[in-house]
Amino acid sequence: MLDTVGGLPVHPLVVHAVVVLLPLAVLGSIAVAVRPTWRARYAGLNALVAVVGTALCPVATSSGETLEHRVGDPGAHAELGDQLLWFALPMALLAVALWWTQRRRTVRGTGVLAVLTVVAAVAAGLQVYRVGDSGAQAVWADQMTASPAQSGDGD
C-alpha cells in the first residue's frame, strides 16, 4: 500500500473521497428510492457513486493501518472504520439493484427494494458519521482543548 503521495499520507486523501462519495450515495439512494420519477434519470449515477465510494473503503482502511504505524493508535476510529465497508456494501448493492430494476422496467418487488435501500442508506450514513466523528476526535481533540498559549498560537 502506498504510504504517502507528494509527502502527504494517503489516508486523509482517500478518506476525503469516501467522506464525499458515501454521503452523496446515501442522499441519492434515498432520493431515487422515494421518488420513482427520479429513478430513471439518476439511479445509474447514484449506483456508480455508491460503488466507487464503497470500493474506496478498503483503500481507506488499509492506508489508515499504514498511518497508524506512523502516528499511533487512533482508538475507536480504527474499529469503526473497519466496519464501514459492511454498511456501505449493502447500500451499494441495493443502489445497483434499484438501477437495474428501473432499467429493466421491473415493477414487481420495487417497493420492498426501495424500503431496503432507504434503510441501508440511513445505516451507512450513520456509520460514515460515526467513523468521521471518531477520526476527527482522534486528530483534533488535543489541539481543540489546549489553550492558545499551550499550543503556541497565542499573540
Secondary structure, DSSP 8 states (H G I E B T S, - for coil): ---EETTEEHHHHHHHHHHHHHHHHHHHHHHHHH-HHHHHHHHHHHHHHHHHHHHHHHHHHHHHHHHHHHH---THHHHHHHHHHHHHHHHHHHHHHHHHHHHTT--TTHHHHHHHHHHHHHHHHHHHHHHHHHHHHHHHHHHHHS-HHHHT---
